[in-house]
Amino acid sequence: MRIAVDLDGVIWDIMYAFCKVYNRKYDKNITPKDVNEWYYFPTPIFEEVYPETLDRIDEYPFIDENINHYLFLLMTKHDVKILTMEQNTKENLKKKLKQADIREGYEYLELIKEDRFTGDKLDFDFDIFIDDCPLLVDRMENHLDKILLLFTQPWNTYCEVNDKSNVFRVNGWKDVMIKIEEIEKKCLKKK
């Protein structure tokens, strides 16, 4: 299978750095857990804070200390690529990935940067998307041949996925691995 893995909110958590910048600029005390919807920050504030957040890429904590192990295991059976709208340069993104021993050719095949203003991730040729963006959930109705593993974050907990045939909620990387194993078994039964 072809698997697309998002960066922000799935491999690492940019929201910690974003909240630090936001709190300093606006004298607030917001934590990532407080960010309970996708458009929590008004657009003008987001556009002011986001560029400064990108400069703090070294401060982004990784979601799971074993993330490189999980990605390596997926790569043993599948084509895993990182598909992101993160606006840092590819060089900076790869440097950050290497901090967790996530290397191109071993834990993923390619890093694809999608322009957040012009494209739709679901138009890419992948079977499974591992992503935290709640906006993808409803759009999956137009992509019934694809699967979304919605990686639980505070900003997507309101999403109902129970009535979707191709959207599944995952609560961390162990859950991702279990769900992909279930999908593999279903695919084998179809053959």
Secondary structure, 3 states (H helix, E strand, C coil): CEEEECCECCCECCHHHHHHHHHHHHCCCCCHHHCCCCCCCCHHHHHHHHHHHHCCHHHCCECCCCHHHHHHHHHHHCEEEEEECCCCCHHHHHHHHHHCCCCECCCECEEEECCCCCCCHHHCCCCEEEECCCHHHHHHHHCCCCEEEEECCHHHCCCCCCCCCCEEEECCHHHHHHHHHHHHHHHHHHC
